[in-house]
Structures are given as C-alpha cells and as structure tokens.
Amino acid sequence: MGKVNRRQVVKAGLGLIGLAASSKFSFAVAQREEPLRIGVVLSYSGPYARLGQEITRGMELYLERVGAQAGGRRIQLLKEDEEADPAVALRKVRKLVEQDRVDLLAGIILSSSAYAIRDYVHEKQIPLIIANAAANGITRERRSPYIFRTSISAWQQHYPMGAWVAKNAGKKVFLLALDYAFGKEATAAFKESFLQAGGEVVAEVYSPLGSTDYSAVISRIAAARPEAVHAVLSGSDAVIFMRQFTQFGLNRTVQLAVSGEVTDENVLEAIGDAALGAKSGDHWVYTLNNTANKEFIQAYRKKYGGVPNHFAVRGYDAMQFIVNALQDVQGDVSNKRKLLEAFKSAKIISPRGFVQMDPETNNATQHVYAREVARVDGFLTNKLIADLGVIRDPGK
C-alpha cells in the first residue's frame, strides 16, 4: 500500500465531517417533513360520547385556527375511543405509543382512566395533556413530570362554590354525586367551604355511573325539603336527573346550585326551559366578555352550529397549550426537557380568561365563575352572575 500524505488525511477527515453534517441536516429536514402525531384518547361511545365529541370539536377548531401546524410542522391527530373503561384506555394508549409512534398524548375523559395510564405514560416519558379528567390526585400525589392538566381539578372547581351557595342559594343543601373519584372529591371540596360558611348538609347520596332512573333519589330530595341541591353529574346521568327533577316539579321549590357539568349546554338542549334559573359553578361562561371568547363562540357556531359548551372549550384550550409549547421548541419534540419546560411555563388567553400552567403541580390556574341558566342569543346557555376569583389548586 502506498504512503498516505497529511493532505489526503485532512481531506478525508473533512469529507467525513461534511458527510456527518449533511446526514444531520438531512435528518433534521426529514423530521421537519414528518407530521407531529398527537394521540387523542376520548370517549366516542357510551355515556360520555357527547363529551368526547365536544372536546374533539374544540381541538379541531383550534387546529383550524393555526392551519394545523406548529413550529413549522404539520399536526396529525390519531383518535382512539376510551369507551369509558380504564382498561380500554390503557390498551389504546399502548397502541398509540408502541404502534403509531405518537409524539404526545391528549384527552382522557374519566379520572379512573387517567390513573390507569399514569404509570405507563410516566415510564415511557410521553407527554400527556389531560383535557378533562379532574380527580385531584392526578396533579397531587400521583403527579408526573410528563402529565399536564389543562382542564381543572375537582377541588379547584367546587371549593369556591360551597361558600357562594351558602350565601346566595341556601344554607340547607342536599348533596348528590356520581359514585367515583371526581364525584366524591368534588362533593368533599364543596362541603369544605360550604360548612365553613355555616351551611348544613341534609343528606349525601352517591349514584352509580350510567343510572337510568333518578326517581328514588328525587323522592328523597322532596322528603328532605332542602333549600338547594348540589349535584355532581355529567353526560347521560345529568340529562336524566335534570329531566326527572323538572318532571317532579322540584325546580319550582328547590334551587339547583350544581356542578357546571349538570347545566352543560348539551344537557340544557335536552331539558328545555324548565332548567331556567339553575345555578352552577364552572371555569367557563358563554357570556364572558372577552375577545377570545367571542372569537371562539363565533368560530364554533359557524363550523358546528348551535351553542358551544365547556367541553369544547377544554378541547380548544388543550390544543392551544400544545400548539404554544410546540412553537416554543420550534417543532422539535426530541428534546423532552425543553418540551416539558415549555408546558410548565405555558400561558394562554382562553375563552375562559387568562390561564397559566402551575409549574409546581402541572395543573392549570384560572378563574372560577358562578353561572345561571338563561336564554341568550336564542339559545339556552349559562350567563355570568359572579366571578369567584383566580383559583389555584393547592397541590396536596
């Protein structure tokens, strides 16, 4: 073999460096051409199908607003049905991560589903944006650096409402809730401030998810003769309860002062004018007078018709948080540390007002409002009656 001079060695080295740089550039270009895949796990069947539909509508509405791209990359949603079953939710999440190779996860209706997938998401280090599930432990004792909640915690939504009800709706209250984590935690939070404000609980009842008849519970309410009912129900349970409550005529003698899910706009659509005057506590109100809310309502009505609800807002805001974080990292999701920091420091101007992620809990800090069912713009919806202030979950 002939001698290799120094010039040849240097030239060969420069060639290798150029090849490496070219490969790195090619990989970056290829990655940028690949869409960002977001796995969306929501209920599209069963008692929470309408919730899943509305959250998805909100997500897609925000994506349309930004041209379905962030950080210079296209965004693709891969949807799976949670089926209101934690075991199914875990199976679908595994499929999205291991087969579909998603970059992020979003959605989750049930708190039990959020708990079921928590350890898997944590171990796989896949960022998860929870757009609905509200059990306190998700961002307290079971918190993970990879899980962010853009909706609200059960405590955060219901604690400020307890004192408000005692002052404005009645001191003798009948408590009703679904028999699962969110229902129990929401009721406990409401009681905490309600009792501090001098309220009296005349009865406390928990009903199974997916109940088809609330007449026995309504008979108990009538016998207890409370001044108000605080109920924590959603989906088909809320529709059936509200329908029977008004059929029995209790809406004429007992004030409803409930969780926001009970007077959700989809529920009101099924109940009609009998729900007029019902009070509720929530993080969004149709009549909020801010530009983001007006733009959201206009866009929703143009695309879907009808009136939006807080589930659509939750989907809209979850996607807004995701897009903002992806913009911050310029579409590069390979650097997990930077991506997680982008979520931790996220702030958005939402239809519900100013919302920011609490970096200590990974739970959104936001306003909570007292609302009243009214007819506005030709629709049954909720109007603002009081701003209960900016509420931060204590995280413990």
Secondary structure, DSSP 8 states (H G I E B T S, - for coil): -----HHHHHHHHHHHHHHHHHHHHHHHHHHHHS-EEEEEEE--SSTTHHHHHHHHHHHHHHHHHTTTEETTEEEEEEEEE-TT-HHHHHHHHHHHHHTS--SEEEE---HHHHHHHHHHHHHHT--EEESS---GGGGTTT--TTEEESS--HHHHHHHHHHHHHHHT-SEEEEEEESSHHHHHHHHHHHHHHHHTT-EEEEEEEE-TT-S--HHHHHHHHHH--SEEEEE--HHHHHHHHHHHHHTTGGGTSEEEEETTTT-HHHHHHH-GGGTT-EEEES--TT--SHHHHHHHHHHHHHH-S---HHHHHHHHHHHHHHHHHHHTTT--S-HHHHHHHHHT-EEEETTEEEEEETTTTEEEEEEEEEEEEEETTEEEEEEEEEEEEE-----
